[in-house]
Amino acid sequence: MLTWSVVGLLMIGVYGQRALGATLVDTNRVSLRWKHVLENVPLAIISGVVALQALARGQTLAVDARLIGLAVAALCAWRRLPILVTVVAAATATALVRAVS
């Protein structure tokens, strides 16, 4: 099972690769289509790791309060709210669902 420290290391690695690629790749030779694909690769990797962390409990699928918190965080991110607001809203939603159930 992945821990949050592993998630953090993966994020640093993904963005490090992106920064390295940005400095080494001649962007004039890359097509616009590939630029869009490469811009979204780090987000896809981080999203996959976060989804795995939020939806897995051991070897089983766990649909619980964490899923509500993740949905609230996604909504806040989609609305481009500040990160502090996003974290507090997601934590509050998760805590409320856990308190009710």
GIGINOR-V667456 format. One record per backbone hydrogen bond with DSSP energy under -1.0 kcal/mol. CO is the residue of the C=O (numbers start at 0). NH is the residue of the N-H. If there is no record, write none. Layout:
co-><CO;CO>
nh-><NH;NH>
This chain:
co-><2;3;4;5;6;7;8;9;10;11;12;13;14;15;16;17;18;19;20;25;30;31;32;33;34;35;39;40;41;42;43;44;45;46;47;48;49;50;51;54;56;59;63;64;65;66;67;68;69;70;71;72;73;74;75;76;81;82;83;84;85;86;87;88;89;90;91;92;93;94;95;96>
nh-><6;7;8;9;10;11;12;13;14;15;16;17;18;19;20;21;22;23;24;28;34;35;36;37;38;39;43;44;45;46;47;48;49;50;51;52;53;54;55;61;59;56;66;68;69;70;71;72;73;74;75;76;77;78;80;79;85;86;87;88;89;90;91;92;93;94;95;96;97;98;99;100>
